[in-house]
């Protein structure tokens, strides 16, 4: 069995805007495994789960801005993390008005 290879974050250069039903949020706390506490733009705190597609490809740290897709059930409490933005992309989101300036 080989070692797990961590890919570089070159995939983040293509910016992905939040789609329908997705929210922007800031990581508050890493809870371990693939669970993260996220404060969303609608002033709710949700427990996010990193999708398997992103796991081990993109590292998420405290205060990162992410896109979260709330679940159909427990939509106020939980969701899937679908994307992480770089600092330059966060500035671009603020300029477009998708993210509040004080967020």
C-alpha positions in Angstrom: 0.0 0.0 0.0 1.5 3.4 -1.0 1.6 6.6 0.8 -1.3 9.0 0.5 -0.2 11.8 -1.8 -1.3 15.4 -0.9 -1.8 17.3 -4.1 -0.9 21.0 -4.4 -3.7 23.6 -4.3 -3.4 24.6 -8.0 -7.0 23.7 -8.4 -8.0 26.7 -6.3 -6.8 29.1 -9.1 -10.1 28.6 -10.9 -12.6 30.5 -8.7 -16.0 28.8 -8.1 -18.8 31.1 -7.1 -21.5 29.8 -4.7 -24.3 28.1 -6.5 -28.0 27.9 -5.8 -28.6 26.8 -2.2 -25.0 27.4 -1.2 -23.8 29.9 1.4 -20.5 31.6 2.2 -19.0 31.1 5.6 -15.9 31.5 7.7 -14.3 28.6 9.6 -14.6 29.1 13.3 -13.1 25.9 14.7 -11.7 22.6 13.4 -13.5 19.8 15.2 -11.4 16.9 14.0 -11.7 14.3 11.3 -13.6 16.0 8.5 -15.9 18.2 10.6 -15.6 21.9 10.8 -17.6 24.6 12.6 -18.6 27.3 10.1 -20.2 30.7 10.8 -22.3 31.5 7.7 -23.4 34.8 6.1 -26.9 34.2 7.4 -25.6 34.5 11.0 -26.1 30.8 11.7 -23.3 28.5 12.9 -23.3 25.1 11.1 -21.2 22.0 11.5 -19.7 21.4 8.0 -18.4 18.1 6.7 -15.7 18.2 4.1 -16.8 16.4 0.9 -14.7 13.4 -0.1 -13.8 15.1 -3.3 -11.9 17.8 -1.4 -10.5 15.7 1.4 -6.7 15.4 1.3 -6.6 17.7 -1.8 -7.4 21.1 -0.2 -6.3 21.9 3.4 -8.8 24.0 5.4 -7.6 26.1 8.3 -9.1 28.5 10.9 -10.6 31.8 9.4 -10.7 30.4 5.9 -13.7 31.4 3.8 -15.6 28.4 2.4 -18.7 27.6 0.5 -21.2 25.4 2.4 -24.3 23.7 1.1 -26.9 23.1 3.9 -28.4 19.7 4.0 -32.1 19.1 3.1 -32.8 18.0 6.7 -31.2 19.9 9.6 -30.4 22.8 7.2 -29.9 25.2 10.2 -27.3 22.9 11.8 -25.3 21.0 9.2 -24.0 21.2 5.7 -21.3 20.0 3.2 -18.2 22.2 2.5 -17.8 22.4 -1.2 -15.0 24.9 -1.8 -12.3 27.0 0.0 -11.2 30.4 -1.2 -7.7 31.9 -1.3 -7.1 35.4 0.1 -7.1 37.0 -3.3 -10.4 35.3 -4.1 -11.9 36.6 -0.8 -11.0 40.1 -1.8 -12.6 39.6 -5.1 -15.8 38.3 -3.4 -15.9 41.4 -1.3 -15.5 43.7 -4.3 -18.4 41.9 -6.1 -20.6 42.3 -3.0 -21.1 38.6 -2.4 -19.3 38.8 1.0 -19.8 41.5 3.6 -16.7 43.8 4.1 -16.6 43.0 7.9 -17.0 39.3 7.5 
